[in-house]
Amino acid sequence: MTKVKEFFKIEGRYKFEYNDLRCLITVINVVLIMIYGLSIAWFGLAVAVIGVMKDLAVDRHINGLVMHLSSVALNIYFIILLYCG
């Protein structure tokens, strides 16, 4: 574990952040899409839109905004494939 801390230059104790939860939800979304199909993309779209709103209102970081906008685009693409595909 110390090699991981050294590699990521972690000096203090772990601090849970909201983005950790969004990352976990995104991973769960990907797994659910692979198991149940493209209809789960609605869940991913909702999470991504909430992420965009939080990025615009609270965080104001370009990298988070770009990440969530790309997730919105990907989930919209999945929904288009589902209904027009």
Secondary structure, 3 states (H helix, E strand, C coil): CHHHHHHCCCCCCCCCCHHHHHHHHHHHHHHHHHHHCHHHHHHHHHHHHHHHHHHHHHHCCHHHHHHHHHHHHHHHHHHHHHHHC
